[in-house]
Amino acid sequence: MGLYVKPLPISRLEFQMFVLDELADELLKKGKDVIKITIGITKLKVPENVLNVMSGTVHDDSKTHLVYPQGVPELREAIADYYNTQFKTDVSMDNVVVNAGTSAIFRNTFQLLCKPGQEILLPKPYYCLYLLSAILVDAKITYYEIDYKTKRINFDSFKKAYNPDSTAIVVLNSPGNPIGNFVTKDEVMEMYSIVDGRSYIVNDEIYNNVCFYDKFECPLSYDDKYKDVTIVTNGFSKGFRMYTKRVGYGIIPDHLIMPMRIIQQHTLLTADPVNQYGMIEALQSLDAPEELKCIFRDRAEYTYNTLTGSGCNPIKSDGGFYIVLDCEDWIKKKNMSDSKELAVDILEKVYVGTVPGTDFGIPLGLRLSFCDPRYIEAIDRLKDYFTS
């Protein structure tokens, strides 16, 4: 019997965001003036008070040696308080699990709740982590569509894709990555009504403090009727500016607490307590995400206004870290194969690193990250590219 490696669709799953980022780095090493609007890591500084707490914790042996597989109790309590205060929920710290970012929480959740062959229903466009996590558990992947023009959920596609007998998990992401769509309360409630407690709904809320125009509402505040099938994931990588600190969390129903605890006891052991104590401090003031939101909203509006009519079609972003350019007409006009080829051409000609939409199920689109301080200059270069 030969050695086994799980077959993965490598050409489909290799994260082009990192591929383009590395190509951009190679040009930077050659002295080219490259602007990278690829990865969603803000260059805004971590608040000084947070850094001070983390710095002090590093030298505090009573904290650096703490091992809590579910998360430091003080942080779990602070997260529960944050949700109860900001989003009018009734969350107990017992329902909070902390991990090294949210990616592992998605992986663990899919593993825990989906049998091989069951279906996981994803939004399309999607964040590619969802796709990989579903593939790793041998799930059948189905999609519901987010309409490009309206940025609304296409409920005809949702009803067609949702199967109460075989769909184990539905994923909802608002504001969405990549297109920055904001899912309204009416849409969320319609989704829950269709599912009607027969499948888990995982709400990815990582951008919930970066809503440009609407006030975010958490489904946990809507109706206790569906509390047992509602899972929330969130973290400190985005609005709180701490991508590399890798602290994420889930809010899970009572009956999942012990299964998730056990998984984390054996696979995580602990997230770094130094970073966890920093997150407690971060939750004491929401000025940092508010400042980031305002900056990114201005960049989103500049992108839409500048690139509309330039040869690509920007999709107006309502929140999050990104905006998508629909480049179908351009790619066909230039006889390109897909957005991978387009992204490389842009990088080589105007020295702007972008992300091919192939990462998100939109092969003829590009995703732009608002994070670089030279972002406006990058958009001006893209306008030059598309109008030259």
Short mmCIF file of the C-alpha atoms (twelve columns), coordinates in Angstrom:
data_MODEL
# 
_entry.id   MODEL 
# 
loop_
_atom_site.group_PDB 
_atom_site.id 
_atom_site.type_symbol 
_atom_site.label_atom_id 
_atom_site.label_alt_id 
_atom_site.label_comp_id 
_atom_site.label_asym_id 
_atom_site.label_seq_id 
_atom_site.Cartn_x 
_atom_site.Cartn_y 
_atom_site.Cartn_z 
_atom_site.pdbx_PDB_model_num 
ATOM 1   C CA . MET A 1   0.000   0.000  0.000   1 
ATOM 2   C CA . GLY A 2   1.411   3.400  -1.004  1 
ATOM 3   C CA . LEU A 3   1.686   6.459  1.197   1 
ATOM 4   C CA . TYR A 4   -1.435  8.608  1.244   1 
ATOM 5   C CA . VAL A 5   -1.738  12.364 0.837   1 
ATOM 6   C CA . LYS A 6   -5.199  13.887 0.790   1 
ATOM 7   C CA . PRO A 7   -5.794  15.127 -2.750  1 
ATOM 8   C CA . LEU A 8   -6.287  18.870 -2.785  1 
ATOM 9   C CA . PRO A 9   -7.142  20.959 -5.867  1 
ATOM 10  C CA . ILE A 10  -3.862  22.861 -5.638  1 
ATOM 11  C CA . SER A 11  -4.400  25.110 -8.654  1 
ATOM 12  C CA . ARG A 12  -7.728  26.126 -7.160  1 
ATOM 13  C CA . LEU A 13  -6.558  26.515 -3.560  1 
ATOM 14  C CA . GLU A 14  -3.103  28.079 -3.780  1 
ATOM 15  C CA . PHE A 15  -3.661  31.493 -2.221  1 
ATOM 16  C CA . GLN A 16  -2.913  33.924 -5.057  1 
ATOM 17  C CA . MET A 17  -2.872  36.764 -2.529  1 
ATOM 18  C CA . PHE A 18  0.430   35.422 -1.233  1 
ATOM 19  C CA . VAL A 19  1.694   34.597 -4.718  1 
ATOM 20  C CA . LEU A 20  1.176   38.196 -5.890  1 
ATOM 21  C CA . ASP A 21  2.522   39.566 -2.625  1 
ATOM 22  C CA . GLU A 22  5.726   37.571 -3.095  1 
ATOM 23  C CA . LEU A 23  6.048   38.689 -6.721  1 
ATOM 24  C CA . ALA A 24  5.689   42.279 -5.510  1 
ATOM 25  C CA . ASP A 25  8.420   41.693 -2.918  1 
ATOM 26  C CA . GLU A 26  10.760  40.430 -5.632  1 
ATOM 27  C CA . LEU A 27  10.267  43.667 -7.570  1 
ATOM 28  C CA . LEU A 28  10.831  45.699 -4.413  1 
ATOM 29  C CA . LYS A 29  14.170  43.935 -3.928  1 
ATOM 30  C CA . LYS A 30  15.091  45.027 -7.450  1 
ATOM 31  C CA . GLY A 31  14.449  48.644 -6.491  1 
ATOM 32  C CA . LYS A 32  11.031  49.028 -8.133  1 
ATOM 33  C CA . ASP A 33  8.569   51.418 -6.495  1 
ATOM 34  C CA . VAL A 34  5.837   48.872 -5.788  1 
ATOM 35  C CA . ILE A 35  2.675   49.567 -3.799  1 
ATOM 36  C CA . LYS A 36  1.049   46.456 -2.372  1 
ATOM 37  C CA . ILE A 37  -2.717  46.481 -1.875  1 
ATOM 38  C CA . THR A 38  -2.850  42.733 -1.416  1 
ATOM 39  C CA . ILE A 39  -3.035  41.452 2.176   1 
ATOM 40  C CA . GLY A 40  -5.541  42.865 4.652   1 
ATOM 41  C CA . ILE A 41  -2.991  43.991 7.235   1 
ATOM 42  C CA . THR A 42  -3.454  47.617 8.158   1 
ATOM 43  C CA . LYS A 43  -0.344  49.746 8.556   1 
ATOM 44  C CA . LEU A 44  -2.090  51.848 11.218  1 
ATOM 45  C CA . LYS A 45  -0.319  51.594 14.555  1 
ATOM 46  C CA . VAL A 46  -1.495  49.419 17.409  1 
ATOM 47  C CA . PRO A 47  -2.795  51.766 20.142  1 
ATOM 48  C CA . GLU A 48  -0.099  52.707 22.651  1 
ATOM 49  C CA . ASN A 49  -2.125  51.593 25.666  1 
ATOM 50  C CA . VAL A 50  -2.449  48.096 24.173  1 
ATOM 51  C CA . LEU A 51  1.268   47.884 23.477  1 
ATOM 52  C CA . ASN A 52  2.015   49.005 27.037  1 
ATOM 53  C CA . VAL A 53  -0.151  46.228 28.490  1 
ATOM 54  C CA . MET A 54  1.468   43.604 26.279  1 
ATOM 55  C CA . SER A 55  4.938   44.891 27.106  1 
ATOM 56  C CA . GLY A 56  4.195   44.728 30.826  1 
ATOM 57  C CA . THR A 57  2.671   41.268 30.536  1 
ATOM 58  C CA . VAL A 58  5.808   39.886 28.868  1 
ATOM 59  C CA . HIS A 59  7.676   40.489 32.140  1 
ATOM 60  C CA . ASP A 60  4.903   39.154 34.384  1 
ATOM 61  C CA . ASP A 61  5.589   35.472 35.043  1 
ATOM 62  C CA . SER A 62  2.230   35.063 36.752  1 
ATOM 63  C CA . LYS A 63  0.597   35.686 33.354  1 
ATOM 64  C CA . THR A 64  3.077   34.444 30.765  1 
ATOM 65  C CA . HIS A 65  2.828   30.883 32.118  1 
ATOM 66  C CA . LEU A 66  -0.968  30.704 32.055  1 
ATOM 67  C CA . VAL A 67  -2.466  27.888 30.010  1 
ATOM 68  C CA . TYR A 68  -6.184  28.110 29.269  1 
ATOM 69  C CA . PRO A 69  -7.225  26.059 26.222  1 
ATOM 70  C CA . GLN A 70  -10.559 27.904 26.028  1 
ATOM 71  C CA . GLY A 71  -8.926  31.298 26.535  1 
ATOM 72  C CA . VAL A 72  -7.856  33.430 29.496  1 
ATOM 73  C CA . PRO A 73  -11.012 33.897 31.616  1 
ATOM 74  C CA . GLU A 74  -10.578 37.683 31.801  1 
ATOM 75  C CA . LEU A 75  -10.523 37.921 27.999  1 
ATOM 76  C CA . ARG A 76  -13.542 35.670 27.561  1 
ATOM 77  C CA . GLU A 77  -15.443 37.822 30.043  1 
ATOM 78  C CA . ALA A 78  -14.329 41.007 28.246  1 
ATOM 79  C CA . ILE A 79  -15.507 39.606 24.889  1 
ATOM 80  C CA . ALA A 80  -18.894 38.687 26.361  1 
ATOM 81  C CA . ASP A 81  -19.215 42.179 27.854  1 
ATOM 82  C CA . TYR A 82  -18.226 43.737 24.526  1 
ATOM 83  C CA . TYR A 83  -20.934 41.862 22.630  1 
ATOM 84  C CA . ASN A 84  -23.567 42.454 25.303  1 
ATOM 85  C CA . THR A 85  -22.832 46.179 25.407  1 
ATOM 86  C CA . GLN A 86  -22.264 46.882 21.713  1 
ATOM 87  C CA . PHE A 87  -24.709 44.489 20.101  1 
ATOM 88  C CA . LYS A 88  -27.376 43.967 22.799  1 
ATOM 89  C CA . THR A 89  -26.740 40.235 23.087  1 
ATOM 90  C CA . ASP A 90  -26.953 38.001 26.144  1 
ATOM 91  C CA . VAL A 91  -23.624 36.169 25.859  1 
ATOM 92  C CA . SER A 92  -21.974 34.333 28.742  1 
ATOM 93  C CA . MET A 93  -18.203 34.034 28.955  1 
ATOM 94  C CA . ASP A 94  -18.771 30.265 29.077  1 
ATOM 95  C CA . ASN A 95  -19.858 30.424 25.429  1 
ATOM 96  C CA . VAL A 96  -16.649 32.168 24.296  1 
ATOM 97  C CA . VAL A 97  -13.687 30.179 22.970  1 
ATOM 98  C CA . VAL A 98  -10.401 31.866 22.090  1 
ATOM 99  C CA . ASN A 99  -7.981  30.562 19.486  1 
ATOM 100 C CA . ALA A 100 -4.994  31.749 17.468  1 
ATOM 101 C CA . GLY A 101 -7.123  33.669 14.988  1 
ATOM 102 C CA . THR A 102 -10.459 32.555 13.554  1 
ATOM 103 C CA . SER A 103 -9.088  30.271 10.841  1 
ATOM 104 C CA . ALA A 104 -8.599  27.379 13.274  1 
ATOM 105 C CA . ILE A 105 -12.073 27.961 14.670  1 
ATOM 106 C CA . PHE A 106 -13.552 27.498 11.208  1 
ATOM 107 C CA . ARG A 107 -11.488 24.358 10.677  1 
ATOM 108 C CA . ASN A 108 -12.511 22.912 14.049  1 
ATOM 109 C CA . THR A 109 -16.164 23.882 13.654  1 
ATOM 110 C CA . PHE A 110 -16.500 22.269 10.240  1 
ATOM 111 C CA . GLN A 111 -14.759 19.142 11.521  1 
ATOM 112 C CA . LEU A 112 -17.047 18.977 14.533  1 
ATOM 113 C CA . LEU A 113 -20.376 19.624 12.843  1 
ATOM 114 C CA . CYS A 114 -20.174 18.145 9.352   1 
ATOM 115 C CA . LYS A 115 -20.136 14.459 8.435   1 
ATOM 116 C CA . PRO A 116 -18.251 13.446 5.275   1 
ATOM 117 C CA . GLY A 117 -20.602 13.901 2.339   1 
ATOM 118 C CA . GLN A 118 -22.854 16.431 4.028   1 
ATOM 119 C CA . GLU A 119 -23.139 19.873 2.473   1 
ATOM 120 C CA . ILE A 120 -21.657 23.193 3.555   1 
ATOM 121 C CA . LEU A 121 -23.380 26.175 1.974   1 
ATOM 122 C CA . LEU A 122 -21.082 29.133 1.281   1 
ATOM 123 C CA . PRO A 123 -21.654 32.635 -0.071  1 
ATOM 124 C CA . LYS A 124 -20.249 33.322 -3.503  1 
ATOM 125 C CA . PRO A 125 -17.992 35.262 -3.709  1 
ATOM 126 C CA . TYR A 126 -16.460 33.583 -0.663  1 
ATOM 127 C CA . TYR A 127 -13.406 33.864 1.542   1 
ATOM 128 C CA . CYS A 128 -11.234 30.935 0.487   1 
ATOM 129 C CA . LEU A 129 -10.694 29.670 4.064   1 
ATOM 130 C CA . TYR A 130 -14.294 28.455 3.994   1 
ATOM 131 C CA . LEU A 131 -13.607 26.452 0.870   1 
ATOM 132 C CA . LEU A 132 -10.464 24.788 2.228   1 
ATOM 133 C CA . SER A 133 -12.089 23.970 5.578   1 
ATOM 134 C CA . ALA A 134 -14.986 22.299 3.779   1 
ATOM 135 C CA . ILE A 135 -12.673 20.314 1.497   1 
ATOM 136 C CA . LEU A 136 -10.659 19.059 4.481   1 
ATOM 137 C CA . VAL A 137 -13.780 17.502 6.042   1 
ATOM 138 C CA . ASP A 138 -14.894 15.918 2.738   1 
ATOM 139 C CA . ALA A 139 -18.025 18.046 2.600   1 
ATOM 140 C CA . LYS A 140 -20.003 18.689 -0.529  1 
ATOM 141 C CA . ILE A 141 -19.717 22.418 -1.214  1 
ATOM 142 C CA . THR A 142 -22.704 24.383 -2.415  1 
ATOM 143 C CA . TYR A 143 -23.111 28.126 -2.956  1 
ATOM 144 C CA . TYR A 144 -25.631 30.915 -2.724  1 
ATOM 145 C CA . GLU A 145 -24.988 34.014 -4.798  1 
ATOM 146 C CA . ILE A 146 -24.316 37.585 -3.716  1 
ATOM 147 C CA . ASP A 147 -25.559 39.835 -6.512  1 
ATOM 148 C CA . TYR A 148 -22.729 42.077 -7.760  1 
ATOM 149 C CA . LYS A 149 -24.838 45.084 -8.641  1 
ATOM 150 C CA . THR A 150 -27.128 45.197 -5.616  1 
ATOM 151 C CA . LYS A 151 -24.812 43.402 -3.152  1 
ATOM 152 C CA . ARG A 152 -27.907 41.616 -1.871  1 
ATOM 153 C CA . ILE A 153 -28.287 37.889 -1.233  1 
ATOM 154 C CA . ASN A 154 -29.911 36.114 -4.154  1 
ATOM 155 C CA . PHE A 155 -32.499 34.128 -2.218  1 
ATOM 156 C CA . ASP A 156 -33.569 32.161 -5.269  1 
ATOM 157 C CA . SER A 157 -30.069 30.702 -5.360  1 
ATOM 158 C CA . PHE A 158 -30.127 30.222 -1.577  1 
ATOM 159 C CA . LYS A 159 -33.393 28.279 -1.622  1 
ATOM 160 C CA . LYS A 160 -32.163 26.177 -4.523  1 
ATOM 161 C CA . ALA A 161 -28.850 25.363 -2.820  1 
ATOM 162 C CA . TYR A 162 -30.117 24.805 0.715   1 
ATOM 163 C CA . ASN A 163 -31.114 21.218 1.486   1 
ATOM 164 C CA . PRO A 164 -32.546 20.689 4.995   1 
ATOM 165 C CA . ASP A 165 -31.727 16.982 4.805   1 
ATOM 166 C CA . SER A 166 -28.055 17.344 3.905   1 
ATOM 167 C CA . THR A 167 -26.841 20.888 4.624   1 
ATOM 168 C CA . ALA A 168 -24.900 20.791 7.875   1 
ATOM 169 C CA . ILE A 169 -23.585 24.378 7.937   1 
ATOM 170 C CA . VAL A 170 -24.464 27.687 6.303   1 
ATOM 171 C CA . VAL A 171 -21.832 30.456 6.318   1 
ATOM 172 C CA . LEU A 172 -22.772 34.126 6.487   1 
ATOM 173 C CA . ASN A 173 -20.112 36.870 6.206   1 
ATOM 174 C CA . SER A 174 -21.037 40.514 6.834   1 
ATOM 175 C CA . PRO A 175 -19.463 42.844 5.909   1 
ATOM 176 C CA . GLY A 176 -18.289 40.425 3.294   1 
ATOM 177 C CA . ASN A 177 -14.836 39.538 2.044   1 
ATOM 178 C CA . PRO A 178 -14.139 40.244 -0.807  1 
ATOM 179 C CA . ILE A 179 -16.920 42.540 -2.072  1 
ATOM 180 C CA . GLY A 180 -17.724 44.503 1.086   1 
ATOM 181 C CA . ASN A 181 -21.438 43.686 1.041   1 
ATOM 182 C CA . PHE A 182 -23.457 44.493 4.158   1 
ATOM 183 C CA . VAL A 183 -26.129 41.884 4.950   1 
ATOM 184 C CA . THR A 184 -29.258 43.559 6.322   1 
ATOM 185 C CA . LYS A 185 -31.285 42.325 9.277   1 
ATOM 186 C CA . ASP A 186 -34.144 41.422 6.929   1 
ATOM 187 C CA . GLU A 187 -31.798 39.247 4.875   1 
ATOM 188 C CA . VAL A 188 -30.395 37.544 7.963   1 
ATOM 189 C CA . MET A 189 -33.868 36.829 9.306   1 
ATOM 190 C CA . GLU A 190 -35.015 35.460 5.954   1 
ATOM 191 C CA . MET A 191 -32.013 33.141 5.900   1 
ATOM 192 C CA . TYR A 192 -32.733 31.938 9.416   1 
ATOM 193 C CA . SER A 193 -36.404 31.456 8.530   1 
ATOM 194 C CA . ILE A 194 -35.530 29.278 5.541   1 
ATOM 195 C CA . VAL A 195 -33.038 27.201 7.539   1 
ATOM 196 C CA . ASP A 196 -35.486 27.085 10.476  1 
ATOM 197 C CA . GLY A 197 -33.064 25.512 12.939  1 
ATOM 198 C CA . ARG A 198 -32.219 22.541 10.723  1 
ATOM 199 C CA . SER A 199 -28.580 23.548 10.093  1 
ATOM 200 C CA . TYR A 200 -25.934 25.547 11.922  1 
ATOM 201 C CA . ILE A 201 -25.333 29.098 10.719  1 
ATOM 202 C CA . VAL A 202 -21.783 30.371 11.175  1 
ATOM 203 C CA . ASN A 203 -21.676 34.173 11.214  1 
ATOM 204 C CA . ASP A 204 -18.235 35.513 10.280  1 
ATOM 205 C CA . GLU A 205 -18.219 38.952 11.913  1 
ATOM 206 C CA . ILE A 206 -14.519 39.794 11.600  1 
ATOM 207 C CA . TYR A 207 -15.358 43.123 9.911   1 
ATOM 208 C CA . ASN A 208 -18.326 44.076 12.093  1 
ATOM 209 C CA . ASN A 209 -16.588 47.212 13.385  1 
ATOM 210 C CA . VAL A 210 -15.761 48.371 9.846   1 
ATOM 211 C CA . CYS A 211 -19.279 49.082 8.548   1 
ATOM 212 C CA . PHE A 212 -19.144 52.267 6.461   1 
ATOM 213 C CA . TYR A 213 -22.799 53.310 6.438   1 
ATOM 214 C CA . ASP A 214 -24.944 50.901 8.453   1 
ATOM 215 C CA . LYS A 215 -24.968 49.929 12.106  1 
ATOM 216 C CA . PHE A 216 -24.003 46.306 12.615  1 
ATOM 217 C CA . GLU A 217 -26.426 43.999 14.407  1 
ATOM 218 C CA . CYS A 218 -25.466 40.535 15.632  1 
ATOM 219 C CA . PRO A 219 -27.936 37.681 14.975  1 
ATOM 220 C CA . LEU A 220 -27.492 36.619 18.612  1 
ATOM 221 C CA . SER A 221 -29.572 39.682 19.514  1 
ATOM 222 C CA . TYR A 222 -32.496 38.794 17.243  1 
ATOM 223 C CA . ASP A 223 -34.355 35.737 18.449  1 
ATOM 224 C CA . ASP A 224 -33.511 33.093 21.059  1 
ATOM 225 C CA . LYS A 225 -35.417 30.618 18.896  1 
ATOM 226 C CA . TYR A 226 -32.281 30.034 16.801  1 
ATOM 227 C CA . LYS A 227 -29.643 30.481 19.502  1 
ATOM 228 C CA . ASP A 228 -28.737 26.767 19.502  1 
ATOM 229 C CA . VAL A 229 -27.747 26.815 15.832  1 
ATOM 230 C CA . THR A 230 -25.978 30.206 15.791  1 
ATOM 231 C CA . ILE A 231 -22.183 30.428 15.870  1 
ATOM 232 C CA . VAL A 232 -20.283 33.704 15.719  1 
ATOM 233 C CA . THR A 233 -16.613 34.097 14.816  1 
ATOM 234 C CA . ASN A 234 -14.613 37.282 15.280  1 
ATOM 235 C CA . GLY A 235 -11.150 38.491 16.233  1 
ATOM 236 C CA . PHE A 236 -8.710  41.333 16.671  1 
ATOM 237 C CA . SER A 237 -6.861  41.126 13.347  1 
ATOM 238 C CA . LYS A 238 -8.853  43.706 11.415  1 
ATOM 239 C CA . GLY A 239 -10.545 46.677 13.065  1 
ATOM 240 C CA . PHE A 240 -8.360  46.361 16.159  1 
ATOM 241 C CA . ARG A 241 -5.214  46.355 13.944  1 
ATOM 242 C CA . MET A 242 -3.514  43.253 15.371  1 
ATOM 243 C CA . TYR A 243 -3.293  40.788 12.487  1 
ATOM 244 C CA . THR A 244 -0.048  39.086 13.506  1 
ATOM 245 C CA . LYS A 245 -1.006  38.749 17.191  1 
ATOM 246 C CA . ARG A 246 -3.361  35.942 16.148  1 
ATOM 247 C CA . VAL A 247 -6.185  36.167 18.644  1 
ATOM 248 C CA . GLY A 248 -9.631  35.185 17.410  1 
ATOM 249 C CA . TYR A 249 -12.702 33.847 19.108  1 
ATOM 250 C CA . GLY A 250 -15.967 32.054 18.635  1 
ATOM 251 C CA . ILE A 251 -19.266 32.415 20.448  1 
ATOM 252 C CA . ILE A 252 -20.913 29.008 20.463  1 
ATOM 253 C CA . PRO A 253 -24.104 27.353 21.778  1 
ATOM 254 C CA . ASP A 254 -24.081 25.607 25.164  1 
ATOM 255 C CA . HIS A 255 -24.024 22.084 23.733  1 
ATOM 256 C CA . LEU A 256 -20.832 22.803 21.753  1 
ATOM 257 C CA . ILE A 257 -18.805 24.153 24.673  1 
ATOM 258 C CA . MET A 258 -17.379 20.841 25.859  1 
ATOM 259 C CA . PRO A 259 -16.666 19.390 22.391  1 
ATOM 260 C CA . MET A 260 -14.848 22.578 21.400  1 
ATOM 261 C CA . ARG A 261 -12.995 22.714 24.720  1 
ATOM 262 C CA . ILE A 262 -11.758 19.174 24.175  1 
ATOM 263 C CA . ILE A 263 -10.582 19.925 20.629  1 
ATOM 264 C CA . GLN A 264 -8.660  22.986 21.846  1 
ATOM 265 C CA . GLN A 265 -7.235  21.138 24.856  1 
ATOM 266 C CA . HIS A 266 -5.517  18.724 22.493  1 
ATOM 267 C CA . THR A 267 -4.721  20.904 19.462  1 
ATOM 268 C CA . LEU A 268 -4.213  24.439 20.780  1 
ATOM 269 C CA . LEU A 269 -3.334  24.156 24.496  1 
ATOM 270 C CA . THR A 270 -3.233  27.950 24.690  1 
ATOM 271 C CA . ALA A 271 -3.102  31.110 22.663  1 
ATOM 272 C CA . ASP A 272 -0.292  33.397 23.826  1 
ATOM 273 C CA . PRO A 273 -1.515  34.987 27.093  1 
ATOM 274 C CA . VAL A 274 0.596   38.096 26.412  1 
ATOM 275 C CA . ASN A 275 -1.498  38.823 23.353  1 
ATOM 276 C CA . GLN A 276 -4.719  37.862 25.100  1 
ATOM 277 C CA . TYR A 277 -4.150  40.449 27.829  1 
ATOM 278 C CA . GLY A 278 -3.466  42.995 25.114  1 
ATOM 279 C CA . MET A 279 -6.876  42.226 23.620  1 
ATOM 280 C CA . ILE A 280 -8.565  42.886 26.949  1 
ATOM 281 C CA . GLU A 281 -7.071  46.363 26.879  1 
ATOM 282 C CA . ALA A 282 -8.073  46.836 23.233  1 
ATOM 283 C CA . LEU A 283 -11.728 46.282 24.134  1 
ATOM 284 C CA . GLN A 284 -11.638 49.119 26.653  1 
ATOM 285 C CA . SER A 285 -11.678 51.737 23.864  1 
ATOM 286 C CA . LEU A 286 -13.246 51.554 20.416  1 
ATOM 287 C CA . ASP A 287 -11.479 54.643 19.082  1 
ATOM 288 C CA . ALA A 288 -8.970  52.586 17.078  1 
ATOM 289 C CA . PRO A 289 -11.506 50.674 14.950  1 
ATOM 290 C CA . GLU A 290 -13.593 53.836 14.535  1 
ATOM 291 C CA . GLU A 291 -10.590 55.732 13.148  1 
ATOM 292 C CA . LEU A 292 -9.748  52.838 10.824  1 
ATOM 293 C CA . LYS A 293 -13.345 52.657 9.600   1 
ATOM 294 C CA . CYS A 294 -13.385 56.327 8.614   1 
ATOM 295 C CA . ILE A 295 -10.072 56.076 6.751   1 
ATOM 296 C CA . PHE A 296 -11.112 52.959 4.868   1 
ATOM 297 C CA . ARG A 297 -14.524 54.405 3.992   1 
ATOM 298 C CA . ASP A 298 -12.793 57.395 2.367   1 
ATOM 299 C CA . ARG A 299 -10.490 55.063 0.435   1 
ATOM 300 C CA . ALA A 300 -13.419 52.938 -0.704  1 
ATOM 301 C CA . GLU A 301 -15.273 55.995 -1.979  1 
ATOM 302 C CA . TYR A 302 -12.181 57.345 -3.733  1 
ATOM 303 C CA . THR A 303 -11.695 54.013 -5.488  1 
ATOM 304 C CA . TYR A 304 -15.298 53.835 -6.682  1 
ATOM 305 C CA . ASN A 305 -15.358 57.438 -7.887  1 
ATOM 306 C CA . THR A 306 -11.915 57.298 -9.538  1 
ATOM 307 C CA . LEU A 307 -12.177 53.964 -11.340 1 
ATOM 308 C CA . THR A 308 -15.794 54.083 -12.461 1 
ATOM 309 C CA . GLY A 309 -15.744 54.426 -16.230 1 
ATOM 310 C CA . SER A 310 -12.016 53.732 -16.480 1 
ATOM 311 C CA . GLY A 311 -12.271 50.345 -18.167 1 
ATOM 312 C CA . CYS A 312 -12.908 48.271 -15.051 1 
ATOM 313 C CA . ASN A 313 -16.100 48.280 -12.997 1 
ATOM 314 C CA . PRO A 314 -15.612 48.854 -9.242  1 
ATOM 315 C CA . ILE A 315 -18.267 47.354 -6.991  1 
ATOM 316 C CA . LYS A 316 -19.135 49.861 -4.272  1 
ATOM 317 C CA . SER A 317 -17.957 48.592 -0.880  1 
ATOM 318 C CA . ASP A 318 -20.178 49.066 2.177   1 
ATOM 319 C CA . GLY A 319 -17.645 47.862 4.719   1 
ATOM 320 C CA . GLY A 320 -14.599 45.773 5.508   1 
ATOM 321 C CA . PHE A 321 -11.054 45.987 4.178   1 
ATOM 322 C CA . TYR A 322 -11.610 45.507 0.456   1 
ATOM 323 C CA . ILE A 323 -13.189 46.568 -2.792  1 
ATOM 324 C CA . VAL A 324 -13.591 44.410 -5.904  1 
ATOM 325 C CA . LEU A 325 -13.077 45.455 -9.506  1 
ATOM 326 C CA . ASP A 326 -15.183 43.595 -12.055 1 
ATOM 327 C CA . CYS A 327 -12.717 43.269 -14.924 1 
ATOM 328 C CA . GLU A 328 -14.639 40.884 -17.172 1 
ATOM 329 C CA . ASP A 329 -14.916 43.306 -20.086 1 
ATOM 330 C CA . TRP A 330 -11.246 44.289 -19.850 1 
ATOM 331 C CA . ILE A 331 -9.973  40.709 -19.624 1 
ATOM 332 C CA . LYS A 332 -12.017 39.640 -22.648 1 
ATOM 333 C CA . LYS A 333 -10.981 42.721 -24.622 1 
ATOM 334 C CA . LYS A 334 -7.307  42.003 -23.952 1 
ATOM 335 C CA . ASN A 335 -7.673  38.250 -24.583 1 
ATOM 336 C CA . MET A 336 -6.388  37.417 -21.105 1 
ATOM 337 C CA . SER A 337 -7.178  34.075 -19.495 1 
ATOM 338 C CA . ASP A 338 -8.274  35.299 -16.078 1 
ATOM 339 C CA . SER A 339 -7.537  37.772 -13.297 1 
ATOM 340 C CA . LYS A 340 -4.264  36.023 -12.435 1 
ATOM 341 C CA . GLU A 341 -2.817  37.121 -15.752 1 
ATOM 342 C CA . LEU A 342 -4.314  40.589 -15.290 1 
ATOM 343 C CA . ALA A 343 -2.845  40.994 -11.788 1 
ATOM 344 C CA . VAL A 344 0.638   40.052 -13.003 1 
ATOM 345 C CA . ASP A 345 0.349   42.472 -15.923 1 
ATOM 346 C CA . ILE A 346 -0.683  45.324 -13.597 1 
ATOM 347 C CA . LEU A 347 2.183   44.546 -11.242 1 
ATOM 348 C CA . GLU A 348 4.737   44.558 -14.038 1 
ATOM 349 C CA . LYS A 349 3.454   47.690 -15.788 1 
ATOM 350 C CA . VAL A 350 2.385   50.092 -13.004 1 
ATOM 351 C CA . TYR A 351 3.921   48.373 -9.951  1 
ATOM 352 C CA . VAL A 352 0.707   47.826 -8.004  1 
ATOM 353 C CA . GLY A 353 0.154   44.480 -6.278  1 
ATOM 354 C CA . THR A 354 -3.484  43.328 -6.351  1 
ATOM 355 C CA . VAL A 355 -5.194  40.015 -5.603  1 
ATOM 356 C CA . PRO A 356 -6.760  37.896 -8.365  1 
ATOM 357 C CA . GLY A 357 -10.429 37.181 -7.823  1 
ATOM 358 C CA . THR A 358 -9.724  33.509 -8.475  1 
ATOM 359 C CA . ASP A 359 -9.106  33.268 -4.715  1 
ATOM 360 C CA . PHE A 360 -12.753 34.106 -4.076  1 
ATOM 361 C CA . GLY A 361 -14.690 32.435 -6.860  1 
ATOM 362 C CA . ILE A 362 -14.641 35.497 -9.141  1 
ATOM 363 C CA . PRO A 363 -12.090 34.593 -11.821 1 
ATOM 364 C CA . LEU A 364 -12.581 37.848 -13.748 1 
ATOM 365 C CA . GLY A 365 -12.275 40.223 -10.795 1 
ATOM 366 C CA . LEU A 366 -9.570  41.815 -8.665  1 
ATOM 367 C CA . ARG A 367 -9.613  42.465 -4.915  1 
ATOM 368 C CA . LEU A 368 -7.930  45.576 -3.543  1 
ATOM 369 C CA . SER A 369 -7.004  45.989 0.119   1 
ATOM 370 C CA . PHE A 370 -7.418  49.453 1.672   1 
ATOM 371 C CA . CYS A 371 -4.502  48.925 4.052   1 
ATOM 372 C CA . ASP A 372 -1.441  50.571 2.489   1 
ATOM 373 C CA . PRO A 373 -0.806  54.241 3.423   1 
ATOM 374 C CA . ARG A 374 -0.055  54.909 -0.276  1 
ATOM 375 C CA . TYR A 375 -3.399  53.431 -1.289  1 
ATOM 376 C CA . ILE A 376 -4.649  56.570 -3.082  1 
ATOM 377 C CA . GLU A 377 -1.511  56.628 -5.211  1 
ATOM 378 C CA . ALA A 378 -2.066  52.962 -6.061  1 
ATOM 379 C CA . ILE A 379 -5.591  53.750 -7.292  1 
ATOM 380 C CA . ASP A 380 -4.275  56.580 -9.433  1 
ATOM 381 C CA . ARG A 381 -1.800  54.141 -10.982 1 
ATOM 382 C CA . LEU A 382 -4.624  51.677 -11.664 1 
ATOM 383 C CA . LYS A 383 -6.593  54.423 -13.387 1 
ATOM 384 C CA . ASP A 384 -3.560  55.101 -15.568 1 
ATOM 385 C CA . TYR A 385 -3.320  51.388 -16.366 1 
ATOM 386 C CA . PHE A 386 -6.967  51.005 -17.351 1 
ATOM 387 C CA . THR A 387 -7.135  54.266 -19.346 1 
ATOM 388 C CA . SER A 388 -3.740  54.150 -21.079 1 
# 
